[in-house]
């Protein structure tokens, strides 16, 4: 049984998220998705549009996902690995991780986890910020 872990914010679900999770699921037998806590989203990206409980519920309902868990607020991301115990970490095409650096850090911490990156989804509006920009553009015209 090969367990894959994917992670992200998943704020305003879109086809880019679905593509990422489908690709991650295809890397193994089981997909566990870590949904970033509101605190983490605020610290690393922006004020979340949807609260963590809603994002967690939405991600859990997606077909490729076997289990969704909430990331630890303010915690070390490596502590989540102890909880999930993945064989593979699937990175989104646009996530700010260098695969080689992450692999080296995992080995240094005693984890034998393969790191892979998903490919970009070619569809339009595959990012939350693009969706928000399009909504703002439409509001400006009205």
N, C-alpha and C positions, 0 to 999 in steps of 0.2 A: 504494500500500500504506500503510494507516494503522495505525501501531503504537500500542497502548494499554499503559500501564504501570499496574498496580495493586500495592499493597503492604499488608503486614500481618504480624501475628504468626502467625495460623492455629494457635493452640494449642488442641487439642481441636476438630477440624473439626465444623462444624454447618451447618444450612441457611442461616443468615445469611451464612456465608462463600460457600456455593454461589451464593446469590442475588447477592451482590456481584460475584463473578467472572463470572457469566452476564451481568449488566448491563454490566460492563466490556468483556467480549468483544463485545457487541452494539454498542459504540461505534466499533469499527474492524474491521480485517482480521486483526490478529494481537494476541494478548495475552501480555505478558511480566509475570510476577508476581515481585515482590521479597519474599522471606521474611526477616523480621527475624532477625538473629543472636541467639544466646542472650545475648550481652553487652548488646545494645541492649534486649532484652526486660527484662533485669534492671534496667537503668538507667531505663527509661521506664515499666514497668508492674509486673512481678512476676517471681518465679522461674518459668521456663517448666515446664510439666508434661511436655512432650515435647521432646527435644533438637532443635536446629536441623536436623540431618541427616535426622531422621524427618519433621519438618514440611516440609522441602524436598521430600522424596520423595513425601509424600502430596499436596502441592499440585501437583507435576508430573504426577501421575496423574489429575488432574481433567480432565474432558472439555473445559471451556472454555479451558483453559490450553495455550498453544503452547510456552511455555518458562518455567521457574522458575529464579530465581537467588537466591543468598544475599546479603543485604545486607552491606555492609562493617561489620565490628566497629569501633565507636568512630569511624567515619569521618563525614565530611560527607555528608549525604544527597544533596547536589547532585552529588557525584562519581559517584554511581550513574547519574545522568542521562547522563553522558558514555559510560557503558558500555552502557546500554539504548537511548538515543536515541529516546525516545517522541515521538509527535505529540500524544498526549493522556495526561494523568494522571487516572485514575479514583480518586476518593476514596470510601472507605466512608462510609455515612451518619453514622456515629458517630466518625469520625476527627477528631482535634483540630487541624484546619487550617481557616483562614479562606480561602475560595477567592480572594477579591480580594487579600488580603495575599500569598498564595502566588503568584498570577499576577504581581503587581507584582515580587516578589523574583525570579521566573524571568526576567522581562524585563530586570531590572537586571543579572542575571548573563549576559545574552545568549541565553537560551533562548526560542524561539518555540514554546511548548507550551501547548495549551489545557487548562484544568482543569475537570473535571466531577465532580459528586457523585452517587453511587448512592442509590437510595431504600431506605428501611427494609424489611426482610422482615417480613411480618405474622405469621409463625409463632411459636409459643412456643419457648423455649429457644434463642434466636438469639444468645446471647452466652456465651462461655466461663465467665464468672463466674456466670451464672445456672445453668449446668449443674453447676458445682462446688457451688453453694449447694443445689441439689436433691439431690445425692449426700449432702452433709453432713446435710441434713434427714432423709433416709431412714436414714442411719447412726445418728442421734440417737434415732430411733423404735425401731430394732432392739435 
